[in-house]
């Protein structure tokens, strides 16, 4: 909770925030590390027919059913429906646990608030829904994802048309 | 401090509710046996406890009312008056107000405003006309309530009275213990009763006086009382010989004895621990996981020869099983919890209706899951009401039918194959099938000719349709038209079934509910479809059929676009699971054998075609989570022994989403709706059309009168006749016409011969023509008024609006004309002018 508030710029703490970073395609993303439960290479996902397009299916995380979200599709990057390689980042959000399937996971970095900027206005709708801002790193940009929005935002609710 | 008080108050409300529930039963019992001492005793004690604890919270109204009841009952107990019907009724009336007050307290923590003086006066009058202390007590109490200063003194007194009660109880217990030791317990009890009575009476008088002058007289009273109570113990043994002589009838002795020992035993056994339900649920979940973990462990035993290891696994196996069973027990509660309300309900109903009904309960100890118990409460109440109202005849009718005056209503529960079977059986007049038939026609559920052919069983099914109720006069008991359909829906939602039997001849009706023991774990059949495993809940599974299409003379048949197969002379629609779930388009070829799971939803039987039948296994149902909320096809998911997730099919949902039950029921619901709103029939403004899809062209419709049949053909049946594609169709050659080739905006594509072909058969000049479409949906009502298209499109007459949806209506005449032109190789005369 504290992190989200912080990201939105309502709180300004001097010590940096920890972010877990990962890659999807060539993009570099960050997510508050405090919400990351674990990383897993076990990609045994059971397909849920007729489910939302960006949800690959359900995973078993020690007896808990966790929906696995294919970040490629979720972020509107491509339509690759079968992620056979990659890493699962298991997050704990207000709406329950969720697994994000990403290409690779980077290190955890600590970032200071003065590097933060709001997303630009002309960003695409999907991106606007899930991105809460950007951190200016020396060599590249770190796009900050809002974990709760990934699961709840309206673009999620597009059920795939039986085709 | 406040919190503490709240807690005590909650406990009080719970306790009061328990007392009221028990009194409910006792009262009805009492009416049958007005002389039964034990009952009067039990009611008296209940009222006494209620009065005592309500005084503790200074709930004056409650206290006064309870006190009035108690006063009257004490007279009954002392044999000064005998109980009659009107007395019981007024006791019940006051008892209802008590319940109301307590409900109010539980909601607002304060007593409702109001006066019960009318009923109190009646009660007190009944308790022997003008009883001076009672009269004094009634006006005295409100005065005390009116003076805030008195409150503390009063509360204090009440506390001490509460304490007395404990002393009282203690004395009782003690006496009981003695009773166990001594052979003649009845005498003991008798003595105890006497002692008790004296103590109580003393207390009342003191209390009343105290209420009147509310002096700090609290101290002497408890002292006096507890001494009396304590003193009651020794005389109990002394009184042994005396009451043995005077004991009213030797027969009452043994009965009294068993009752007390049972009570003592129950108290010992009961000693419950209150546990939060969500904690129980969590434990239940953990145990379920443990069971699954054990399942994963078991295969290792067969591969491993280490004896120590195998024996350790066996031990875990046995312990887990035991743990699972015990855990299930924690959630189980006897059905008597629901049934306990019924004696009163039946009594009230039968009195109101002027009927005589005897309620018999069998198997009240049968247990089922707590949540299920909640879910069946209302449906059962409805069924019992129906049975008393509609089922059992009036006394006159019963006499005419040579039946005993008193009707019998039997509630029976038992376990059967992991299900709980609950039966409500009455010996009434049974279902009046002819009236059901007439009503079905009247309510527009069936046409007259169709209704005439309905069998008895089908008529029973009619009763479960929405909006059906045969009772002419709407009583305030039943007959509001929300009837058995709601019951059925409720039972279905918890995975249960309901059936009704009523043999002709007026011997009565049996309604049978079958409900799974628990929702959390259920047996399911695993099937494979493409590469996925799915579980079909056993309770919706009727049978498995392996159907060899090559050997069967009929094979898969087509009935209006739906594949069907015959099973013991009955047609069952088929649903290809792979197609329904969008896993693949594969259609079984004519020489293959298919596996069909015959399932049932809302009375509709259909076959699910799956690729392979795997095994039967108990599964733990887990919700799939909010992301899959809109998915009707699955009831949840489960985790398999190997750790993989498998989805559990929801047969009702599949039947709904595939239109197997929705179309017929929606049609009926629509009919009802129209009846309600007195909307004129659809004939004037609407016309019936068949809705179908052509990919890329959206929803299309064709007037039903153009259509002869629907068929689905296997592509292998398509043959060439010159340049044209044809199929052999009931002994003639039927040309196929690919509709999309004739419509604007679609380039000629020919026929996709990789998947099954949906065909609308149109008879033109006695010659069948097959219109090939992509997918046939449903028959719909479409407004006759069509919007013309601008610019006009080839092959379309116009468009209709169905709600928000635009439906393009096919111009079959034009298409036929185009086809004939095509025959003459003059297709180029109609170039695609309007390319999109």
Interface residues (C-beta under 8 A of the other chain):
Chain A: X44 X46 X47 X48 X49 X50 X51 X52 X55 X57 X58 X59 X60 X63 X65 X67 X95 X96 X151 X156 X157 X159 X160 X162 X163
Chain B: X285 X289 X292 X532 X581 X582 X583 X622 X623 X624 X625 X626 X627 X628 X630 X631 X633 X634 X637 X639 X643 X644 X645 X646 X647
